Amino acid sequence: MKFRVEVNTFGDPDDSWSGNAITHASRAQAKWAAENLFDRWTAVQKWRVLDQNDKVVLEGPDEAPERTEDSEV
């Protein structure tokens, strides 16, 4: 099964998600990619991992501090 990552960014509605064509071989690899993107790209406020059937299998951030639009980088 393949997995992909989508993100929601500040200024977007809560139900608006963006992703690309990159897929990951495991749920763990996709989670790592989502967390890595969250750490690098400050516009991301939450992420999720979907399976090849577009079913959400993970959502985050899990334990990261909540970000706000005016959070310092």
C-alpha positions in Angstrom: 0.0 0.0 0.0 1.2 3.5 -0.7 0.7 6.6 1.4 0.8 10.3 0.7 1.0 13.5 2.7 -1.3 16.6 2.7 -0.9 19.8 4.6 -3.2 22.6 5.7 -1.6 26.1 5.8 -2.5 29.3 7.6 -5.1 31.3 5.7 -6.7 28.3 4.2 -10.1 26.9 5.4 -9.8 24.0 7.9 -11.1 21.6 5.2 -8.6 22.7 2.5 -5.7 20.3 2.1 -2.8 20.4 -0.4 -0.4 17.7 -1.5 1.6 16.4 -4.4 2.2 13.2 -6.3 5.0 11.9 -3.9 4.0 8.6 -2.4 5.7 6.6 0.4 6.0 2.9 0.8 4.9 2.8 4.5 2.8 4.8 6.9 5.9 5.4 9.0 7.8 6.9 6.1 4.8 9.2 5.2 4.5 10.3 8.8 8.2 11.1 8.9 7.8 13.1 5.7 4.8 15.0 7.1 6.6 15.8 10.4 9.8 16.8 8.5 7.8 19.2 6.3 6.0 20.6 9.3 9.3 21.3 11.0 10.8 23.0 7.9 7.8 25.0 6.5 6.4 27.4 8.9 3.2 28.0 6.9 2.0 24.4 7.7 -0.5 24.4 10.7 -1.5 20.7 10.4 -0.7 17.6 8.3 -2.3 14.3 7.5 -1.4 11.0 5.9 -3.7 9.3 3.4 -3.6 5.8 2.1 -4.0 4.9 -1.6 -7.8 4.9 -1.2 -7.7 8.5 0.1 -8.6 7.4 3.6 -7.0 9.5 6.4 -4.8 7.2 8.5 -2.8 9.7 10.6 -3.2 13.4 11.5 -0.8 15.7 13.2 1.0 17.5 14.7 0.8 15.0 17.6 2.9 16.6 20.3 4.2 19.7 18.6 3.4 23.0 20.1 0.4 24.7 18.5 1.4 27.3 15.9 -0.3 30.6 15.3 0.0 32.9 12.4 2.2 35.3 14.4 4.4 32.6 15.9 8.1 33.5 15.8 10.3 31.3 13.8 
